[in-house]
């Protein structure tokens, strides 16, 4: 089970079927757990008071044990993600968009000024990503060449 209590911490805990705690696997704010062929891929991090860290951790199953495997630095706290067709994961962070691959490589795609807008959702349609934030949506064209970002503001209601 993953826990994210923001500035008060978080953890990834492994419980037995009877509900007893077996072990603490990570001491970090857990944002998302995705199934992987050998166990799980864990996205963790925190952005708070000038600190902004994020990582991806491999949680591999060996016999009847889980062990922490490879890790990759995201460069910023993960806030929303979507799995793409080819098995990569598009991740919205406080600092922009990155792509994470099954080979545990992180590819920065777009640096942006999203910090105080708090990205909370991410949707993907074809090669266009939509990042939902406080008061706006960022539309990011991911096609060939450098990604192009457009901010979509709500229409004034009369």
ABEGO torsion letter per residue (X at the ends): XBBBAEAAEBBBBBBBAAGBBABBABBBBBABBBBBAAEBBBBBEBBBGGBBBBBBBBBBBBEABBBBBBBBBAGBBBABBBBBAAGBBBBBBAAEBBBBBAAGBBBBABBBBAAAAGBABBBBBEABBBBBBBGBBBBBBABBEBBBBBBBBBBBBX
